[in-house]
């Protein structure tokens, strides 16, 4: 992984899709995230296929994790991620864990713990979700997740649960 630029924070973004050509949605979202002003890609994981959380009557997900260096505040980065989701046709409904064209989650923002109405970082559930932990471990095996500990320890305690690396 390359070094962040001066004054930047290392952040990790989870990418997921299970509608409208999910592999292309994730690949396109990668480029869109890297094009955000004040953001530079540092690393990108392999793509992984996972079973859906919640309702099982939906297609499998394609997931990945991206490491970035950013000069943006966490809330500003989140707003850019939500704009990208919308541009990809994401429609937010009341149904939790439903099918979607694109889901971008700000997983980790530097060493900060953030708990506001709009944003919680580290992302809730990060420590129990194989589709986040394994791609994150792939690109940042030495990472310490704020409040949760070493990524290597989290992966050891998280079963694969059908997660498959696809590239």
Biotite code that builds the C-alpha atoms (Angstrom):
import biotite.structure as struc

atoms = struc.array([
    struc.Atom([0.000, 0.000, 0.000], chain_id="A", res_id=1, res_name="UNK", atom_name="CA", element="C"),
    struc.Atom([1.397, 3.409, -0.912], chain_id="A", res_id=2, res_name="UNK", atom_name="CA", element="C"),
    struc.Atom([1.736, 6.227, 1.616], chain_id="A", res_id=3, res_name="UNK", atom_name="CA", element="C"),
    struc.Atom([-1.005, 8.834, 2.073], chain_id="A", res_id=4, res_name="UNK", atom_name="CA", element="C"),
    struc.Atom([-0.255, 12.379, 0.962], chain_id="A", res_id=5, res_name="UNK", atom_name="CA", element="C"),
    struc.Atom([0.700, 14.957, 3.583], chain_id="A", res_id=6, res_name="UNK", atom_name="CA", element="C"),
    struc.Atom([-2.058, 15.818, 6.040], chain_id="A", res_id=7, res_name="UNK", atom_name="CA", element="C"),
    struc.Atom([-4.317, 13.042, 4.798], chain_id="A", res_id=8, res_name="UNK", atom_name="CA", element="C"),
    struc.Atom([-6.173, 10.424, 6.795], chain_id="A", res_id=9, res_name="UNK", atom_name="CA", element="C"),
    struc.Atom([-6.224, 6.761, 5.800], chain_id="A", res_id=10, res_name="UNK", atom_name="CA", element="C"),
    struc.Atom([-9.805, 5.582, 5.399], chain_id="A", res_id=11, res_name="UNK", atom_name="CA", element="C"),
    struc.Atom([-11.384, 2.304, 4.321], chain_id="A", res_id=12, res_name="UNK", atom_name="CA", element="C"),
    struc.Atom([-14.525, 2.035, 2.213], chain_id="A", res_id=13, res_name="UNK", atom_name="CA", element="C"),
    struc.Atom([-16.649, -1.089, 1.841], chain_id="A", res_id=14, res_name="UNK", atom_name="CA", element="C"),
    struc.Atom([-18.225, -1.581, -1.597], chain_id="A", res_id=15, res_name="UNK", atom_name="CA", element="C"),
    struc.Atom([-21.110, -3.941, -2.306], chain_id="A", res_id=16, res_name="UNK", atom_name="CA", element="C"),
    struc.Atom([-23.716, -4.603, -4.983], chain_id="A", res_id=17, res_name="UNK", atom_name="CA", element="C"),
    struc.Atom([-26.182, -7.320, -5.926], chain_id="A", res_id=18, res_name="UNK", atom_name="CA", element="C"),
    struc.Atom([-28.197, -5.672, -8.742], chain_id="A", res_id=19, res_name="UNK", atom_name="CA", element="C"),
    struc.Atom([-27.591, -4.479, -12.317], chain_id="A", res_id=20, res_name="UNK", atom_name="CA", element="C"),
    struc.Atom([-24.248, -6.202, -13.034], chain_id="A", res_id=21, res_name="UNK", atom_name="CA", element="C"),
    struc.Atom([-22.766, -6.127, -9.513], chain_id="A", res_id=22, res_name="UNK", atom_name="CA", element="C"),
    struc.Atom([-19.163, -6.687, -10.635], chain_id="A", res_id=23, res_name="UNK", atom_name="CA", element="C"),
    struc.Atom([-19.338, -3.680, -12.953], chain_id="A", res_id=24, res_name="UNK", atom_name="CA", element="C"),
    struc.Atom([-21.127, -1.626, -10.269], chain_id="A", res_id=25, res_name="UNK", atom_name="CA", element="C"),
    struc.Atom([-18.263, -2.259, -7.812], chain_id="A", res_id=26, res_name="UNK", atom_name="CA", element="C"),
    struc.Atom([-15.541, -1.632, -10.404], chain_id="A", res_id=27, res_name="UNK", atom_name="CA", element="C"),
    struc.Atom([-17.211, 1.591, -11.563], chain_id="A", res_id=28, res_name="UNK", atom_name="CA", element="C"),
    struc.Atom([-17.734, 2.757, -7.975], chain_id="A", res_id=29, res_name="UNK", atom_name="CA", element="C"),
    struc.Atom([-14.025, 2.190, -7.339], chain_id="A", res_id=30, res_name="UNK", atom_name="CA", element="C"),
    struc.Atom([-13.179, 4.671, -10.087], chain_id="A", res_id=31, res_name="UNK", atom_name="CA", element="C"),
    struc.Atom([-15.834, 7.098, -8.835], chain_id="A", res_id=32, res_name="UNK", atom_name="CA", element="C"),
    struc.Atom([-14.434, 6.986, -5.282], chain_id="A", res_id=33, res_name="UNK", atom_name="CA", element="C"),
    struc.Atom([-10.879, 7.524, -6.512], chain_id="A", res_id=34, res_name="UNK", atom_name="CA", element="C"),
    struc.Atom([-12.101, 10.567, -8.482], chain_id="A", res_id=35, res_name="UNK", atom_name="CA", element="C"),
    struc.Atom([-13.488, 12.366, -5.414], chain_id="A", res_id=36, res_name="UNK", atom_name="CA", element="C"),
    struc.Atom([-11.500, 15.597, -4.957], chain_id="A", res_id=37, res_name="UNK", atom_name="CA", element="C"),
    struc.Atom([-9.180, 15.198, -1.963], chain_id="A", res_id=38, res_name="UNK", atom_name="CA", element="C"),
    struc.Atom([-9.164, 11.382, -2.191], chain_id="A", res_id=39, res_name="UNK", atom_name="CA", element="C"),
    struc.Atom([-6.455, 9.070, -3.521], chain_id="A", res_id=40, res_name="UNK", atom_name="CA", element="C"),
    struc.Atom([-6.716, 5.284, -3.798], chain_id="A", res_id=41, res_name="UNK", atom_name="CA", element="C"),
    struc.Atom([-4.086, 3.389, -1.824], chain_id="A", res_id=42, res_name="UNK", atom_name="CA", element="C"),
    struc.Atom([-5.236, -0.212, -2.284], chain_id="A", res_id=43, res_name="UNK", atom_name="CA", element="C"),
    struc.Atom([-8.176, -2.250, -3.541], chain_id="A", res_id=44, res_name="UNK", atom_name="CA", element="C"),
    struc.Atom([-9.046, -5.797, -2.514], chain_id="A", res_id=45, res_name="UNK", atom_name="CA", element="C"),
    struc.Atom([-10.061, -8.707, -4.676], chain_id="A", res_id=46, res_name="UNK", atom_name="CA", element="C"),
    struc.Atom([-13.765, -9.079, -5.349], chain_id="A", res_id=47, res_name="UNK", atom_name="CA", element="C"),
    struc.Atom([-15.688, -11.465, -3.115], chain_id="A", res_id=48, res_name="UNK", atom_name="CA", element="C"),
    struc.Atom([-19.079, -13.144, -3.531], chain_id="A", res_id=49, res_name="UNK", atom_name="CA", element="C"),
    struc.Atom([-21.221, -13.408, -0.398], chain_id="A", res_id=50, res_name="UNK", atom_name="CA", element="C"),
    struc.Atom([-24.716, -14.490, 0.547], chain_id="A", res_id=51, res_name="UNK", atom_name="CA", element="C"),
    struc.Atom([-27.062, -11.624, 1.385], chain_id="A", res_id=52, res_name="UNK", atom_name="CA", element="C"),
    struc.Atom([-27.644, -10.516, 4.957], chain_id="A", res_id=53, res_name="UNK", atom_name="CA", element="C"),
    struc.Atom([-31.308, -10.291, 5.857], chain_id="A", res_id=54, res_name="UNK", atom_name="CA", element="C"),
    struc.Atom([-33.848, -11.382, 3.207], chain_id="A", res_id=55, res_name="UNK", atom_name="CA", element="C"),
    struc.Atom([-32.540, -14.427, 1.356], chain_id="A", res_id=56, res_name="UNK", atom_name="CA", element="C"),
    struc.Atom([-34.780, -13.944, -1.707], chain_id="A", res_id=57, res_name="UNK", atom_name="CA", element="C"),
    struc.Atom([-32.215, -11.711, -3.393], chain_id="A", res_id=58, res_name="UNK", atom_name="CA", element="C"),
    struc.Atom([-29.036, -12.326, -5.424], chain_id="A", res_id=59, res_name="UNK", atom_name="CA", element="C"),
    struc.Atom([-25.610, -12.828, -3.857], chain_id="A", res_id=60, res_name="UNK", atom_name="CA", element="C"),
    struc.Atom([-23.503, -9.742, -3.278], chain_id="A", res_id=61, res_name="UNK", atom_name="CA", element="C"),
    struc.Atom([-20.192, -8.757, -4.798], chain_id="A", res_id=62, res_name="UNK", atom_name="CA", element="C"),
    struc.Atom([-18.033, -7.049, -2.150], chain_id="A", res_id=63, res_name="UNK", atom_name="CA", element="C"),
    struc.Atom([-14.647, -5.361, -1.947], chain_id="A", res_id=64, res_name="UNK", atom_name="CA", element="C"),
    struc.Atom([-12.758, -2.950, 0.302], chain_id="A", res_id=65, res_name="UNK", atom_name="CA", element="C"),
    struc.Atom([-10.836, 0.109, -0.831], chain_id="A", res_id=66, res_name="UNK", atom_name="CA", element="C"),
    struc.Atom([-8.156, 1.955, 1.142], chain_id="A", res_id=67, res_name="UNK", atom_name="CA", element="C"),
    struc.Atom([-7.883, 5.664, 0.444], chain_id="A", res_id=68, res_name="UNK", atom_name="CA", element="C"),
    struc.Atom([-5.963, 8.670, 1.665], chain_id="A", res_id=69, res_name="UNK", atom_name="CA", element="C"),
    struc.Atom([-8.263, 11.633, 2.102], chain_id="A", res_id=70, res_name="UNK", atom_name="CA", element="C"),
    struc.Atom([-8.034, 15.275, 3.033], chain_id="A", res_id=71, res_name="UNK", atom_name="CA", element="C"),
    struc.Atom([-11.812, 15.356, 3.577], chain_id="A", res_id=72, res_name="UNK", atom_name="CA", element="C"),
    struc.Atom([-13.523, 15.262, 6.937], chain_id="A", res_id=73, res_name="UNK", atom_name="CA", element="C"),
    struc.Atom([-15.399, 12.004, 7.553], chain_id="A", res_id=74, res_name="UNK", atom_name="CA", element="C"),
    struc.Atom([-18.864, 13.564, 7.105], chain_id="A", res_id=75, res_name="UNK", atom_name="CA", element="C"),
    struc.Atom([-17.844, 15.169, 3.795], chain_id="A", res_id=76, res_name="UNK", atom_name="CA", element="C"),
    struc.Atom([-16.448, 11.851, 2.542], chain_id="A", res_id=77, res_name="UNK", atom_name="CA", element="C"),
    struc.Atom([-19.710, 10.149, 3.540], chain_id="A", res_id=78, res_name="UNK", atom_name="CA", element="C"),
    struc.Atom([-21.734, 12.701, 1.544], chain_id="A", res_id=79, res_name="UNK", atom_name="CA", element="C"),
    struc.Atom([-19.605, 11.969, -1.550], chain_id="A", res_id=80, res_name="UNK", atom_name="CA", element="C"),
    struc.Atom([-20.141, 8.220, -1.069], chain_id="A", res_id=81, res_name="UNK", atom_name="CA", element="C"),
    struc.Atom([-23.905, 8.724, -0.797], chain_id="A", res_id=82, res_name="UNK", atom_name="CA", element="C"),
    struc.Atom([-23.874, 10.843, -3.984], chain_id="A", res_id=83, res_name="UNK", atom_name="CA", element="C"),
    struc.Atom([-22.040, 8.045, -5.818], chain_id="A", res_id=84, res_name="UNK", atom_name="CA", element="C"),
    struc.Atom([-24.594, 5.496, -4.568], chain_id="A", res_id=85, res_name="UNK", atom_name="CA", element="C"),
    struc.Atom([-27.414, 7.679, -5.888], chain_id="A", res_id=86, res_name="UNK", atom_name="CA", element="C"),
    struc.Atom([-25.664, 8.099, -9.262], chain_id="A", res_id=87, res_name="UNK", atom_name="CA", element="C"),
    struc.Atom([-25.533, 4.297, -9.460], chain_id="A", res_id=88, res_name="UNK", atom_name="CA", element="C"),
    struc.Atom([-29.282, 4.068, -8.976], chain_id="A", res_id=89, res_name="UNK", atom_name="CA", element="C"),
    struc.Atom([-29.346, 3.329, -5.249], chain_id="A", res_id=90, res_name="UNK", atom_name="CA", element="C"),
    struc.Atom([-32.806, 3.818, -3.823], chain_id="A", res_id=91, res_name="UNK", atom_name="CA", element="C"),
    struc.Atom([-32.994, 3.894, -0.032], chain_id="A", res_id=92, res_name="UNK", atom_name="CA", element="C"),
    struc.Atom([-36.033, 2.093, 1.375], chain_id="A", res_id=93, res_name="UNK", atom_name="CA", element="C"),
    struc.Atom([-37.195, 1.210, 4.858], chain_id="A", res_id=94, res_name="UNK", atom_name="CA", element="C"),
    struc.Atom([-36.198, -2.422, 4.273], chain_id="A", res_id=95, res_name="UNK", atom_name="CA", element="C"),
    struc.Atom([-32.912, -3.165, 5.961], chain_id="A", res_id=96, res_name="UNK", atom_name="CA", element="C"),
    struc.Atom([-30.372, -5.279, 4.078], chain_id="A", res_id=97, res_name="UNK", atom_name="CA", element="C"),
    struc.Atom([-32.429, -5.370, 0.893], chain_id="A", res_id=98, res_name="UNK", atom_name="CA", element="C"),
    struc.Atom([-31.105, -5.694, -2.641], chain_id="A", res_id=99, res_name="UNK", atom_name="CA", element="C"),
    struc.Atom([-29.248, -2.654, -4.007], chain_id="A", res_id=100, res_name="UNK", atom_name="CA", element="C"),
    struc.Atom([-27.289, -1.456, -6.993], chain_id="A", res_id=101, res_name="UNK", atom_name="CA", element="C"),
    struc.Atom([-24.548, -0.071, -4.772], chain_id="A", res_id=102, res_name="UNK", atom_name="CA", element="C"),
    struc.Atom([-23.706, 0.174, -1.103], chain_id="A", res_id=103, res_name="UNK", atom_name="CA", element="C"),
    struc.Atom([-20.700, 2.262, -0.027], chain_id="A", res_id=104, res_name="UNK", atom_name="CA", element="C"),
    struc.Atom([-19.823, 2.201, 3.662], chain_id="A", res_id=105, res_name="UNK", atom_name="CA", element="C"),
    struc.Atom([-17.188, 4.286, 5.397], chain_id="A", res_id=106, res_name="UNK", atom_name="CA", element="C"),
    struc.Atom([-15.704, 1.495, 7.498], chain_id="A", res_id=107, res_name="UNK", atom_name="CA", element="C"),
    struc.Atom([-12.744, 3.192, 9.183], chain_id="A", res_id=108, res_name="UNK", atom_name="CA", element="C"),
    struc.Atom([-11.562, 6.794, 9.238], chain_id="A", res_id=109, res_name="UNK", atom_name="CA", element="C"),
    struc.Atom([-8.016, 7.053, 10.588], chain_id="A", res_id=110, res_name="UNK", atom_name="CA", element="C"),
    struc.Atom([-7.878, 6.123, 14.240], chain_id="A", res_id=111, res_name="UNK", atom_name="CA", element="C"),
    struc.Atom([-11.097, 7.939, 15.023], chain_id="A", res_id=112, res_name="UNK", atom_name="CA", element="C"),
    struc.Atom([-14.211, 6.633, 16.676], chain_id="A", res_id=113, res_name="UNK", atom_name="CA", element="C"),
    struc.Atom([-17.183, 8.611, 15.359], chain_id="A", res_id=114, res_name="UNK", atom_name="CA", element="C"),
    struc.Atom([-20.743, 8.309, 16.637], chain_id="A", res_id=115, res_name="UNK", atom_name="CA", element="C"),
    struc.Atom([-23.127, 10.895, 15.211], chain_id="A", res_id=116, res_name="UNK", atom_name="CA", element="C"),
    struc.Atom([-26.663, 10.742, 13.846], chain_id="A", res_id=117, res_name="UNK", atom_name="CA", element="C"),
    struc.Atom([-25.325, 10.430, 10.280], chain_id="A", res_id=118, res_name="UNK", atom_name="CA", element="C"),
    struc.Atom([-22.175, 8.347, 10.792], chain_id="A", res_id=119, res_name="UNK", atom_name="CA", element="C"),
    struc.Atom([-20.750, 5.639, 13.046], chain_id="A", res_id=120, res_name="UNK", atom_name="CA", element="C"),
    struc.Atom([-17.104, 4.670, 12.561], chain_id="A", res_id=121, res_name="UNK", atom_name="CA", element="C"),
    struc.Atom([-15.810, 2.022, 12.798], chain_id="A", res_id=122, res_name="UNK", atom_name="CA", element="C"),
    struc.Atom([-18.830, 0.785, 10.901], chain_id="A", res_id=123, res_name="UNK", atom_name="CA", element="C"),
    struc.Atom([-21.252, -1.155, 13.149], chain_id="A", res_id=124, res_name="UNK", atom_name="CA", element="C"),
    struc.Atom([-20.916, -4.902, 12.689], chain_id="A", res_id=125, res_name="UNK", atom_name="CA", element="C"),
    struc.Atom([-17.512, -4.610, 10.991], chain_id="A", res_id=126, res_name="UNK", atom_name="CA", element="C"),
    struc.Atom([-15.992, -7.099, 13.449], chain_id="A", res_id=127, res_name="UNK", atom_name="CA", element="C"),
    struc.Atom([-18.502, -9.858, 12.625], chain_id="A", res_id=128, res_name="UNK", atom_name="CA", element="C"),
    struc.Atom([-18.875, -9.544, 8.842], chain_id="A", res_id=129, res_name="UNK", atom_name="CA", element="C"),
    struc.Atom([-16.690, -11.834, 6.756], chain_id="A", res_id=130, res_name="UNK", atom_name="CA", element="C"),
    struc.Atom([-17.493, -9.876, 3.571], chain_id="A", res_id=131, res_name="UNK", atom_name="CA", element="C"),
    struc.Atom([-15.783, -6.852, 5.156], chain_id="A", res_id=132, res_name="UNK", atom_name="CA", element="C"),
    struc.Atom([-13.079, -8.458, 7.301], chain_id="A", res_id=133, res_name="UNK", atom_name="CA", element="C"),
    struc.Atom([-11.474, -10.727, 4.707], chain_id="A", res_id=134, res_name="UNK", atom_name="CA", element="C"),
    struc.Atom([-11.097, -8.073, 1.956], chain_id="A", res_id=135, res_name="UNK", atom_name="CA", element="C"),
    struc.Atom([-9.906, -5.583, 4.597], chain_id="A", res_id=136, res_name="UNK", atom_name="CA", element="C"),
    struc.Atom([-7.341, -8.084, 5.884], chain_id="A", res_id=137, res_name="UNK", atom_name="CA", element="C"),
    struc.Atom([-6.185, -8.734, 2.314], chain_id="A", res_id=138, res_name="UNK", atom_name="CA", element="C"),
    struc.Atom([-5.178, -5.080, 1.775], chain_id="A", res_id=139, res_name="UNK", atom_name="CA", element="C"),
    struc.Atom([-4.220, -4.108, 5.352], chain_id="A", res_id=140, res_name="UNK", atom_name="CA", element="C"),
    struc.Atom([-3.053, -7.185, 7.303], chain_id="A", res_id=141, res_name="UNK", atom_name="CA", element="C"),
    struc.Atom([-1.367, -5.072, 9.991], chain_id="A", res_id=142, res_name="UNK", atom_name="CA", element="C"),
    struc.Atom([-4.379, -2.799, 10.554], chain_id="A", res_id=143, res_name="UNK", atom_name="CA", element="C"),
    struc.Atom([-5.640, -2.105, 14.065], chain_id="A", res_id=144, res_name="UNK", atom_name="CA", element="C"),
    struc.Atom([-9.362, -1.318, 13.979], chain_id="A", res_id=145, res_name="UNK", atom_name="CA", element="C"),
    struc.Atom([-10.141, 1.447, 16.496], chain_id="A", res_id=146, res_name="UNK", atom_name="CA", element="C"),
    struc.Atom([-11.955, -0.046, 19.484], chain_id="A", res_id=147, res_name="UNK", atom_name="CA", element="C"),
    struc.Atom([-11.882, -3.595, 18.069], chain_id="A", res_id=148, res_name="UNK", atom_name="CA", element="C"),
    struc.Atom([-8.223, -4.571, 17.851], chain_id="A", res_id=149, res_name="UNK", atom_name="CA", element="C"),
    struc.Atom([-6.004, -6.176, 15.238], chain_id="A", res_id=150, res_name="UNK", atom_name="CA", element="C"),
    struc.Atom([-7.649, -7.156, 11.953], chain_id="A", res_id=151, res_name="UNK", atom_name="CA", element="C"),
    struc.Atom([-5.691, -10.436, 12.029], chain_id="A", res_id=152, res_name="UNK", atom_name="CA", element="C"),
    struc.Atom([-7.397, -11.383, 15.314], chain_id="A", res_id=153, res_name="UNK", atom_name="CA", element="C"),
    struc.Atom([-10.830, -10.380, 14.031], chain_id="A", res_id=154, res_name="UNK", atom_name="CA", element="C"),
    struc.Atom([-10.438, -12.540, 10.894], chain_id="A", res_id=155, res_name="UNK", atom_name="CA", element="C"),
    struc.Atom([-9.388, -15.587, 12.922], chain_id="A", res_id=156, res_name="UNK", atom_name="CA", element="C"),
    struc.Atom([-12.614, -15.322, 14.925], chain_id="A", res_id=157, res_name="UNK", atom_name="CA", element="C"),
    struc.Atom([-14.899, -14.807, 11.892], chain_id="A", res_id=158, res_name="UNK", atom_name="CA", element="C"),
    struc.Atom([-15.959, -17.850, 9.859], chain_id="A", res_id=159, res_name="UNK", atom_name="CA", element="C"),
    struc.Atom([-16.059, -17.491, 6.060], chain_id="A", res_id=160, res_name="UNK", atom_name="CA", element="C"),
    struc.Atom([-19.822, -18.290, 5.952], chain_id="A", res_id=161, res_name="UNK", atom_name="CA", element="C"),
    struc.Atom([-19.812, -18.953, 2.197], chain_id="A", res_id=162, res_name="UNK", atom_name="CA", element="C"),
    struc.Atom([-17.598, -15.983, 1.273], chain_id="A", res_id=163, res_name="UNK", atom_name="CA", element="C"),
    struc.Atom([-15.690, -16.705, -1.955], chain_id="A", res_id=164, res_name="UNK", atom_name="CA", element="C"),
    struc.Atom([-12.914, -14.717, -3.559], chain_id="A", res_id=165, res_name="UNK", atom_name="CA", element="C"),
    struc.Atom([-13.733, -14.367, -7.260], chain_id="A", res_id=166, res_name="UNK", atom_name="CA", element="C"),
    struc.Atom([-10.712, -12.650, -8.827], chain_id="A", res_id=167, res_name="UNK", atom_name="CA", element="C"),
])
